[in-house]
């Protein structure tokens, strides 16, 4: 047993709490993980400062996985001290039990100090991988507050995941380096060689284990090794010392619970204790411990300060990383909301604004012309004066149809918006991102208002406006449908296309007219296409029967005039929608001349049919599609829209331009609010990243200083 009356170092330096407080200003109150790490640092440094002010003791930690043999090694050390100081078997104190239980399960739950001399204390730490996070945390902090380490490994070298042990001993980062340490292979009595009959075999197997450790144990493959020694021990050979009692002498233990190795005794005599001394490696262990203590003692104060500084830097960096993750989730949640408004909800309304309606209605020109095509191609193949005059009433019906098409378009748009809002709300409520954000707020990882509550509120405002506008559209749909239906019945233009269009517009869920919603439109388009194809294949000498003569005459002489008038009137009605009133521009309409012809029963050639000098009788009928009549009937409904729009404090997107606080503006406001929240989170993220960089600089500085000290110790070895 060597003497451990080593030279003491300077009093322990301490972590600069005030400096960390300056760095973490404004973060501690806002983030629970940072607050907890900082509070724990303050608490432990307060305890450490009391100890530092009293002495300059060298602390060496005993480190390893649980059941590696640390407690057996501690007990053997104490037995050596106790037997050396035994006084003729007289026991005057109490048996030492706490912290010295030996077993294959985790038995050490807190750090245990064992004083070997006035200036040297061993710190026994809880074993890693005990499935108890608290054990790992206690051990990591205890290791960080010591100047050197004794790393105990079992014969298996590495069991499970040793990453926490590696981090606790050498830290993390590019400048990680090993503290001065003893790499202690424990329980060599389990290597399979008889120590009495094959001592050389035991030594060889121990060397093989050290070689194996250099290949497989992460402590050797990570960081830089400076001062180190390897020893192989059997602290409790074959379990012979498991139940050996240790007693205190007359004086009690120290106030902090430290076991004083200089104040122990035992009933075991020296012959029993040392009967394994030739092979158990304890003599070499004590030599290595003495060398380690002597090498580290002059630097212990600075080593402890830098190691603890690195430990708290890593704890704070972990806390900041968690806080950054929380802020990123919040930022991403608000970004998702902004994206929902800008890329999904707002485009629904923007695609149907009144300013775009003229283009929309021009795309529906063929559908509107189907009312004429059905009338002249299918329903009335002879063109008398009565049939021709009905064209004027069809024009007026189509003016109503344009307004009803706008109602159906906006009804569909707002229904789509409502459904999309409800779907998004349901999806966000189950979305893992929003659930994690809510959990962050509930457990206090970060601060702020609940993101889902914000979404729910703004979506409710949008949905309320949608309800109001749908109610308004329902009133307008009913009024215009009644007027258009009365007009069609009264003037006898309620053909199947007209009826199907009215049915589509008057539906509880009205939709714009299309071939899918109105089969008669599809049929009329097919008939027109077939007729045009048939006419295109004719030549001047082709003879045409009476029925085909009417169709060809419609295509060649009547439909072009109807198309010109229809385009003019559709643009007029589109302007009504855009301007929000039925203002008739007399310059946009005029008389339409329909060239009629009484055709005979006999067939004739195409050239004779279309020849104006062919001898047939012609009559020209001038029609004036009356936009004024439609305007008078539609104006009360449009006026109702304008009045309701003012009552809603914003525009119905049915007519006219946008006004403040309408649906479009509400979507824009909600998007802006979410963008502002996103910007706030980005600002917090920036601040966290700046503090993270400052802590990393502190850690790097401590690592550089520590590496310099370790090199100095190694050079003196």
C-alpha positions in Angstrom: 0.0 0.0 0.0 1.5 3.3 -1.2 1.5 6.6 0.7 -0.8 9.1 -0.9 0.6 12.2 0.8 0.8 14.0 -2.6 1.4 17.6 -3.3 -1.8 19.6 -3.3 -2.7 21.9 -6.2 -4.2 25.4 -6.0 -7.7 25.9 -4.7 -10.3 24.8 -7.3 -11.4 27.4 -9.8 -15.1 27.7 -10.6 -17.4 28.2 -13.5 -18.1 31.9 -14.2 -21.8 31.9 -13.5 -22.1 35.7 -14.2 -20.6 35.2 -17.6 -23.1 32.5 -18.5 -25.9 34.7 -17.1 -24.9 37.5 -19.6 -24.9 35.0 -22.5 -28.3 33.5 -21.5 -29.9 36.9 -20.8 -33.6 36.7 -21.8 -33.5 33.0 -22.6 -33.7 31.6 -19.1 -37.3 32.9 -18.4 -38.6 31.7 -21.8 -37.3 28.2 -22.2 -37.7 25.6 -19.5 -34.8 23.3 -20.5 -32.4 26.3 -20.5 -33.9 27.4 -17.2 -33.5 24.0 -15.6 -29.9 23.5 -16.8 -28.9 27.0 -15.7 -30.6 26.5 -12.2 -28.9 23.2 -11.8 -25.6 24.8 -12.7 -26.1 27.5 -10.1 -27.0 25.0 -7.5 -24.0 22.7 -8.0 -21.6 25.6 -8.4 -22.8 27.0 -5.1 -22.0 23.7 -3.4 -18.7 23.4 -5.3 -17.7 26.9 -4.3 -18.2 26.0 -0.6 -15.9 23.0 -1.1 -13.4 24.9 -3.1 -13.0 27.6 -0.5 -12.1 25.1 2.1 -9.5 22.9 0.5 -7.6 22.1 -2.7 -8.1 18.3 -2.7 -7.5 16.3 -5.8 -10.6 14.4 -6.9 -10.3 11.3 -9.1 -13.4 9.6 -10.4 -14.1 5.9 -10.6 -16.0 5.3 -13.9 -17.6 2.4 -15.7 -20.7 0.6 -16.7 -22.8 -0.9 -13.9 -21.5 -4.2 -12.6 -18.0 -3.5 -14.1 -16.5 -4.0 -10.6 -16.2 -0.4 -9.4 -17.7 -1.0 -6.0 -15.6 -4.1 -5.5 -12.5 -2.1 -6.3 -13.5 0.6 -3.8 -14.2 -2.0 -1.1 -10.8 -3.6 -1.7 -9.1 -0.3 -1.4 -10.8 0.4 1.9 -10.0 -3.1 3.1 -6.3 -2.4 2.4 -6.5 0.8 4.4 -8.6 -0.8 7.2 -6.3 -3.8 7.6 -3.2 -1.6 7.6 -4.6 0.4 10.5 -6.2 -2.5 12.5 -5.5 -2.3 16.2 -5.3 -5.8 17.7 -8.9 -6.6 16.7 -10.4 -3.8 18.8 -13.4 -2.4 17.0 -14.4 1.0 18.4 -16.7 2.4 15.6 -19.5 1.3 13.3 -19.6 -1.0 10.4 -19.4 0.8 7.0 -22.2 -0.4 4.7 -23.7 2.5 2.7 -22.4 2.6 -0.8 -20.3 -0.6 -0.5 -22.8 -3.2 -1.5 -21.4 -5.6 -4.2 -23.8 -7.1 -6.7 -24.6 -7.8 -10.4 -27.3 -5.2 -10.5 -27.0 -1.3 -10.2 -26.3 -0.7 -6.5 -24.6 2.7 -6.5 -27.2 5.5 -6.9 -25.2 8.6 -6.0 -21.6 9.6 -6.0 -19.6 8.3 -3.0 -16.4 10.1 -1.8 -13.6 8.0 -0.3 -10.7 10.0 1.2 -7.4 8.3 0.8 -5.3 11.1 2.2 -5.7 14.7 3.2 -5.3 15.8 -0.4 -6.8 12.9 -2.4 -10.4 11.7 -2.7 -11.8 8.9 -4.9 -15.3 9.5 -6.3 -17.3 6.4 -6.9 -20.0 7.1 -9.5 -23.2 5.2 -10.4 -22.7 2.8 -13.3 -23.8 3.7 -16.8 -26.4 1.7 -18.7 -28.4 0.9 -15.6 -31.6 1.9 -17.4 -31.9 4.8 -15.0 -31.3 8.2 -16.6 -30.7 9.8 -13.3 -27.7 7.4 -12.6 -26.1 8.6 -15.9 -26.7 12.2 -15.1 -25.2 11.9 -11.6 -22.2 10.0 -12.9 -21.6 12.5 -15.7 -21.6 15.5 -13.4 -19.4 13.7 -10.8 -16.9 12.9 -13.6 -16.9 16.5 -14.8 -15.9 17.7 -11.4 -12.8 15.5 -11.1 -9.3 16.0 -12.4 -8.6 12.4 -13.5 -10.5 9.1 -14.0 -10.1 5.5 -13.3 -12.0 3.7 -16.0 -13.1 0.2 -15.0 -14.2 -2.2 -17.7 -15.4 -5.8 -17.2 -13.8 -8.8 -19.1 -16.4 -8.3 -21.9 -14.8 -4.9 -22.5 -17.9 -3.2 -23.9 -21.5 -4.1 -23.1 -24.5 -2.3 -24.7 -24.2 1.3 -25.8 -21.3 3.0 -24.0 -21.9 6.4 -25.7 -23.0 8.2 -22.4 -19.8 6.9 -20.7 -17.6 8.1 -23.5 -19.3 11.5 -23.6 -19.0 11.8 -19.8 -15.2 11.0 -19.8 -14.0 12.9 -22.9 -16.9 15.2 -23.8 -18.1 16.0 -27.4 -16.5 17.9 -30.2 -13.5 18.1 -32.4 -11.1 18.9 -29.6 -12.2 16.1 -27.3 -9.3 14.5 -25.4 -8.9 12.0 -22.6 -8.2 13.2 -19.1 -5.3 11.6 -17.4 -6.6 8.2 -16.6 -6.0 4.6 -15.5 -7.6 2.0 -17.8 -8.5 -0.7 -15.3 -9.5 -4.2 -16.5 -11.5 -5.6 -13.7 -12.5 -9.2 -12.6 -9.5 -10.8 -14.3 -10.3 -13.9 -12.1 -13.0 -14.5 -14.7 -10.6 -14.7 -17.7 -10.4 -18.5 -17.5 -6.7 -18.9 -16.5 -5.8 -20.4 -13.1 -3.8 -17.7 -11.4 -1.9 -20.2 -9.3 -1.1 -22.7 -11.9 -0.9 -20.5 -15.0 0.0 -17.0 -14.0 1.7 -16.3 -17.3 -1.5 -17.4 -19.1 -3.5 -14.9 -16.9 -1.1 -12.1 -17.8 -1.3 -13.0 -21.5 -5.1 -13.0 -21.5 -5.1 -9.7 -19.7 -2.8 -8.2 -22.4 -5.1 -9.6 -25.1 -8.0 -7.9 -23.5 -6.3 -4.6 -23.5 -5.5 -5.1 -27.2 -9.1 -6.0 -27.8 -10.3 -2.9 -26.0 -8.2 -0.7 -28.3 -10.1 -2.0 -31.2 -13.7 -2.2 -29.9 -14.1 0.3 -27.0 -15.1 3.8 -28.2 -13.0 5.4 -25.5 -9.9 4.4 -27.6 -11.4 5.2 -31.0 -12.6 8.7 -29.9 -10.6 11.7 -28.7 -6.9 12.1 -28.1 -5.1 10.0 -25.4 -2.4 11.8 -23.4 -1.4 10.4 -19.9 -2.7 6.9 -19.3 -1.7 3.6 -17.7 -3.2 0.1 -18.0 -3.7 -2.1 -15.0 -5.5 -5.5 -14.6 -7.0 -6.4 -11.2 -9.1 -8.9 -9.4 -10.4 -6.6 -6.6 -12.6 -9.3 -5.2 -11.0 -12.6 -6.4 -13.6 -15.3 -6.6 -15.8 -13.3 -4.2 -13.7 -14.0 -1.1 -14.0 -10.4 0.1 -17.7 -9.9 -0.6 -18.8 -10.2 3.1 -15.7 -8.9 4.7 -16.7 -6.3 7.3 -15.1 -2.8 7.5 -15.5 -0.5 10.5 -14.9 3.1 11.4 -12.6 3.9 14.2 -13.4 6.2 17.1 -14.3 9.4 15.2 -17.3 9.6 13.0 -17.3 10.2 9.2 -17.1 13.6 7.6 -20.1 15.9 7.5 -20.6 15.4 3.7 -20.7 11.6 4.0 -17.2 11.0 2.8 -15.7 7.7 3.9 -12.3 8.4 5.4 -9.9 5.7 4.4 -7.5 6.8 7.2 -10.2 6.1 9.8 -11.1 2.5 9.1 -10.3 -0.9 10.6 -11.3 -4.5 10.0 -11.1 -7.9 11.8 -9.4 -9.4 8.8 -5.7 -10.2 9.3 -3.1 -9.5 6.7 -2.4 -13.0 5.7 -6.0 -13.5 4.6 -6.2 -10.2 2.8 -3.0 -10.6 0.9 -3.1 -14.3 0.0 -3.9 -13.2 -3.6 -1.5 -10.3 -3.8 0.9 -12.2 -6.1 -1.6 -12.1 -9.0 -4.6 -9.9 -8.2 -2.9 -6.7 -9.6 -3.7 -4.5 -6.6 -0.1 -3.6 -6.0 0.2 -2.4 -9.6 -3.1 -0.5 -9.3 -1.8 1.4 -6.2 1.4 2.3 -8.0 -0.5 3.6 -11.0 -2.9 5.6 -8.7 0.1 7.1 -7.0 1.7 8.1 -10.3 -1.6 9.5 -11.6 -2.2 11.5 -8.4 1.3 12.9 -8.5 1.1 13.9 -12.2 -2.3 15.6 -11.9 -2.2 17.2 -8.5 -0.3 20.4 -9.6 -3.0 21.0 -12.3 -6.1 19.7 -10.6 -7.7 23.1 -10.0 -7.5 24.2 -13.7 -8.5 20.7 -15.0 -11.6 20.6 -12.7 -12.7 24.1 -13.7 -12.3 23.5 -17.4 -13.9 20.0 -17.3 -16.9 21.3 -15.4 -17.1 24.3 -17.7 -17.2 21.9 -20.7 -19.9 19.8 -18.9 -22.2 22.8 -18.3 -21.5 24.1 -21.8 -22.7 20.8 -23.2 -25.7 20.7 -20.9 -26.6 24.2 -22.0 -26.0 23.4 -25.6 -28.3 20.4 -25.3 -30.9 22.6 -23.7 -30.5 25.2 -26.4 -30.8 22.5 -29.1 -34.1 21.3 -27.6 -35.3 24.9 -27.5 -34.2 25.5 -31.1 -36.2 22.4 -32.0 -39.2 23.8 -30.3 -38.9 27.2 -32.0 -38.4 25.4 -35.4 -41.5 23.4 -34.9 -43.4 26.6 -34.0 -41.9 28.4 -36.9 -42.8 25.5 -39.3 -46.3 25.4 -37.9 -46.9 29.0 -38.7 -45.2 28.6 -42.0 -47.6 25.8 -42.8 -50.5 28.1 -41.9 -49.1 30.8 -44.2 -48.7 28.3 -46.9 -52.3 27.1 -46.5 -53.6 30.6 -47.0 -51.3 31.7 -49.8 -51.1 28.4 -51.8 -54.5 26.8 -51.1 -57.2 29.0 -49.6 -56.6 32.4 -51.2 -56.2 31.0 -54.7 -59.7 29.5 -54.4 -61.1 33.0 -54.1 -58.6 34.7 -56.5 -59.5 32.3 -59.2 -63.1 33.5 -59.1 -62.7 37.3 -58.7 -65.1 39.4 -60.6 -62.2 40.9 -62.7 -61.6 37.5 -64.2 -65.2 36.7 -65.0 -65.2 38.0 -68.5 -62.5 35.5 -69.4 -64.4 32.8 -67.5 -67.6 33.5 -69.4 -65.9 33.5 -72.7 -64.7 30.0 -72.0 -68.4 29.1 -71.6 -69.5 30.6 -74.9 -70.1 27.3 -76.6 -72.3 26.1 -73.7 -74.4 29.3 -74.0 -74.7 28.9 -77.8 -76.2 25.5 -77.2 -79.6 27.1 -76.4 -79.6 28.5 -80.0 -78.2 25.4 -81.5 -80.8 23.2 -79.9 -83.6 25.6 -80.9 -82.6 25.9 -84.6 -81.0 22.5 -85.2 -83.1 20.2 -83.2 -86.4 21.7 -81.9 -87.4 24.0 -84.9 -85.9 22.9 -88.2 -88.1 25.3 -90.2 -87.3 29.0 -89.9 -90.4 31.1 -89.9 -90.8 34.6 -88.6 -92.1 33.3 -85.3 -89.2 31.0 -84.7 -86.7 33.7 -85.6 -88.1 36.2 -83.2 -87.6 33.8 -80.4 -83.9 34.4 -80.8 -84.4 37.7 -79.1 -85.9 36.1 -76.1 -83.1 33.5 -76.0 -80.6 36.4 -75.9 -82.4 37.8 -72.9 -82.4 34.4 -71.2 -78.7 34.2 -71.7 -78.2 37.5 -70.0 -80.0 36.0 -67.0 -77.8 32.9 -67.5 -74.6 34.9 -67.2 -75.7 36.3 -63.8 -76.8 32.8 -62.6 -73.6 31.3 -63.9 -71.7 33.8 -61.7 -73.9 32.9 -58.7 -73.2 29.2 -59.3 -69.5 29.9 -59.7 -69.3 31.8 -56.5 -71.5 29.3 -54.6 -69.2 26.5 -55.7 -66.1 28.6 -54.8 -67.3 29.5 -51.3 -68.5 25.9 -50.7 -65.1 24.7 -51.7 -63.4 27.2 -49.4 -65.6 26.2 -46.5 -64.9 22.5 -47.1 -61.2 23.1 -47.5 -61.1 25.2 -44.2 -63.0 22.4 -42.4 -60.7 19.7 -43.8 -57.5 21.7 -42.9 -58.8 22.3 -39.4 -59.4 18.6 -38.9 -56.1 17.6 -40.4 -54.1 20.1 -38.4 -55.8 18.9 -35.2 -54.3 15.5 -35.9 -51.0 16.6 -37.5 -48.0 15.4 -35.6 -46.3 18.8 -36.0 -49.1 20.7 -34.3 -49.5 18.0 -31.6 -45.8 18.4 -30.8 -46.1 22.2 -30.7 -49.0 21.9 -28.3 -47.0 19.5 -26.2 -44.1 22.0 -26.1 -46.4 24.7 -24.8 -48.2 22.4 -22.3 -45.0 21.1 -20.7 -43.3 24.6 -20.8 -40.5 23.9 -23.2 -41.2 27.2 -24.8 -43.5 30.1 -24.5 -46.3 31.6 -26.7 -49.9 31.2 -27.6 -51.2 27.8 -28.7 -50.8 27.6 -32.5 -53.9 25.5 -33.0 -56.0 28.0 -31.1 -54.8 30.7 -33.5 -55.7 28.6 -36.5 -59.1 27.7 -35.0 -59.9 31.4 -34.4 -58.9 32.7 -37.9 -60.6 29.7 -39.6 -63.8 30.4 -37.7 -63.8 34.0 -38.9 -63.4 32.9 -42.5 -66.1 30.3 -42.1 -68.5 32.9 -40.6 -68.0 35.1 -43.7 -68.6 32.1 -45.9 -71.9 31.4 -44.2 -73.0 35.0 -44.7 -72.1 35.0 -48.4 -73.7 31.7 -49.1 -76.9 33.0 -47.5 -76.7 36.0 -49.8 -76.1 33.9 -52.8 -79.0 31.7 -52.0 -81.3 34.8 -52.0 -79.9 36.0 -55.3 -80.0 32.6 -56.9 -83.7 32.2 -56.0 -84.7 35.7 -57.3 -82.8 35.4 -60.6 -83.9 31.8 -61.2 -87.5 32.8 -60.7 -87.2 35.7 -63.2 -85.3 33.6 -65.7 -87.8 30.7 -65.5 -90.8 33.0 -65.9 -89.1 34.6 -68.9 -88.5 31.3 -70.6 -92.0 30.0 -70.0 -93.7 33.2 -71.0 -91.8 33.5 -74.3 -91.7 29.8 -75.2 -88.0 29.4 -75.1 -87.9 26.8 -72.4 -86.3 24.1 -74.6 -84.4 21.2 -73.0 -81.1 23.0 -72.8 -82.7 26.0 -71.1 -84.5 23.7 -68.6 -81.3 21.8 -67.7 -79.4 25.0 -67.3 -82.0 26.4 -65.0 -82.1 23.2 -63.0 -78.3 23.3 -62.6 -78.3 26.9 -61.4 -81.3 26.4 -59.1 -79.9 23.4 -57.4 -79.3 23.6 -53.6 -75.7 23.2 -54.5 -75.6 25.1 -57.8 -72.8 24.4 -60.2 -71.7 26.1 -63.5 -73.2 24.6 -66.6 -71.1 22.0 -68.4 -71.6 18.9 -70.6 -71.5 16.8 -67.4 -74.2 18.7 -65.6 -76.4 19.3 -68.7 -76.6 16.3 -71.0 -78.7 18.4 -73.5 -75.7 20.6 -73.9 -73.6 17.6 -74.8 -76.2 16.4 -77.3 -76.5 19.9 -78.9 -72.7 20.1 -79.2 -72.5 16.7 -80.8 -75.3 17.6 -83.3 -73.5 20.8 -84.2 -70.2 19.0 -84.6 -71.8 16.3 -86.8 -73.6 19.0 -89.0 -70.4 21.0 -89.4 -68.5 17.8 -90.4 -71.2 16.9 -92.8 -71.3 20.4 -94.3 -67.5 20.4 -94.6 -67.6 17.3 -96.7 -70.1 18.7 -99.2 -69.2 20.3 -102.5 -71.1 22.8 -104.7 -72.8 20.0 -106.6 -73.9 18.1 -103.6 -77.7 17.8 -103.5 -79.3 18.6 -100.1 -82.7 17.5 -98.9 -85.1 20.0 -97.2 -84.1 19.1 -93.6 -80.4 19.4 -94.3 -81.1 22.7 -96.2 -82.3 24.3 -93.0 -79.3 23.1 -91.0 -76.8 24.3 -93.6 -78.6 27.6 -93.8 -78.4 27.9 -90.0 -74.7 27.2 -90.0 -73.9 29.4 -92.9 -76.3 32.4 -92.6 -77.9 32.5 -89.2 -75.4 31.3 -86.6 -72.6 33.7 -87.4 -74.9 36.6 -86.7 -76.1 35.0 -83.5 -72.5 34.4 -82.4 -71.6 38.1 -82.9 -74.6 39.2 -80.9 -74.0 36.6 -78.2 -70.4 37.6 -77.7 -71.3 41.2 -77.4 -74.1 40.5 -74.9 -72.0 38.1 -72.8 -69.3 40.8 -72.5 -72.0 43.2 -71.5 -73.3 40.9 -68.7 -69.7 40.2 -67.6 -69.3 43.9 -67.1 -72.4 43.9 -65.0 -70.7 41.4 -62.7 -67.4 43.3 -62.7 -69.0 46.7 -62.0 -71.7 45.4 -59.7 -74.6 47.0 -61.6 -76.7 46.4 -64.7 -75.6 49.4 -66.6 -76.4 49.1 -70.3 -73.9 50.4 -72.7 -75.8 51.2 -75.9 -72.6 51.1 -77.9 -72.1 47.5 -77.1 -75.3 46.3 -78.8 -77.3 46.9 -81.9 -79.7 45.3 -84.3 -79.0 41.8 -85.5 -80.1 41.0 -89.1 -81.2 37.4 -89.5 -81.5 36.4 -93.1 -84.5 34.0 -93.5 -85.5 32.0 -96.5 -88.6 30.1 -97.4 -87.2 26.8 -98.7 -89.0 24.5 -101.0 -89.7 20.8 -100.7 -87.3 19.8 -103.4 -83.7 19.1 -102.9 -81.1 21.4 -104.4 -77.4 21.7 -104.7 -75.3 23.5 -102.2 -74.3 26.2 -104.6 -78.0 27.0 -105.4 -78.9 27.0 -101.7 -76.3 29.6 -100.9 -76.5 31.6 -104.1 -78.3 34.9 -103.3 -79.4 35.2 -106.9 -80.8 31.7 -107.0 -84.4 32.9 -107.4 -85.5 32.1 -103.9 -87.4 34.5 -101.8 -85.5 36.2 -99.0 -86.7 38.0 -95.9 -84.5 40.0 -93.5 -85.6 40.3 -89.9 -84.0 42.9 -87.6 -83.8 41.9 -84.0 -82.6 44.0 -81.1 -81.7 41.9 -78.0 -83.0 43.9 -75.2 -80.5 44.2 -72.4 -82.5 46.9 -70.8 -85.4 44.5 -70.1 -83.0 42.1 -68.3 -81.3 44.9 -66.5 -84.6 46.1 -65.1 -85.4 42.6 -63.8 -81.9 41.8 -62.5 -81.1 45.2 -60.9 -83.1 44.7 -57.7 -81.1 41.5 -57.0 -77.8 43.2 -57.7 -78.8 46.1 -55.5 -79.6 43.6 -52.7 -76.0 42.2 -53.2 -74.5 45.7 -52.8 -76.6 46.4 -49.7 -75.6 43.1 -48.1 -72.0 43.7 -49.0 -72.0 46.9 -47.1 -73.7 45.2 -44.2 -70.9 42.6 -44.1 -68.3 45.4 -43.9 -66.6 43.9 -46.9 -67.2 42.6 -50.4 -69.2 39.7 -51.5 -66.8 38.3 -54.1 -69.9 37.9 -56.3 -69.7 41.4 -57.8 -67.3 44.3 -58.0 -63.8 44.8 -56.5 -62.5 43.9 -53.1 -63.4 45.9 -50.0 -61.8 45.8 -46.6 -62.7 42.9 -44.3 -64.3 40.8 -47.1 -63.4 37.1 -47.6 -60.4 37.9 -49.8 -59.2 40.5 -47.4 -59.9 38.3 -44.4 -57.7 35.6 -45.9 -55.0 38.1 -46.6 -55.2 39.4 -43.0 -55.0 35.9 -41.5 -52.1 35.0 -43.7 -50.3 38.2 -42.6 -50.9 37.4 -38.9 -49.5 34.0 -39.3 -46.5 35.4 -41.2 -45.9 37.8 -38.4 -46.0 35.0 -35.9 -43.6 33.1 -38.1 -41.3 36.1 -38.2 -41.3 36.3 -34.4 -40.3 32.7 -34.1 -37.5 33.2 -36.7 -36.3 36.1 -34.6 -36.3 33.8 -31.5 -34.4 31.2 -33.5 -31.8 33.7 -34.5 -31.3 34.7 -30.9 -31.0 31.1 -29.8 -28.5 30.4 -32.5 -26.4 33.4 -31.5 -26.3 32.2 -27.9 -25.5 28.7 -29.1 -22.5 30.1 -30.9 -21.4 32.0 -27.8 -21.6 28.8 -25.6 -19.7 26.8 -28.2 -16.9 29.4 -28.2 -16.7 29.0 -24.4 -16.6 25.3 -24.7 -13.9 25.4 -27.4 -11.8 27.7 -25.3 -12.1 25.3 -22.3 -11.2 22.4 -24.6 -8.1 24.1 -25.9 -6.9 25.0 -22.5 -7.6 21.5 -21.2 -5.7 19.9 -24.1 -2.8 22.2 -23.4 -2.7 21.0 -19.8 -3.0 17.4 -20.8 -0.1 17.7 -23.2 2.0 19.3 -20.4 1.2 16.4 -18.1 2.0 13.8 -20.8 5.3 15.5 -21.6 6.3 15.3 -17.9 5.4 11.6 -17.7 
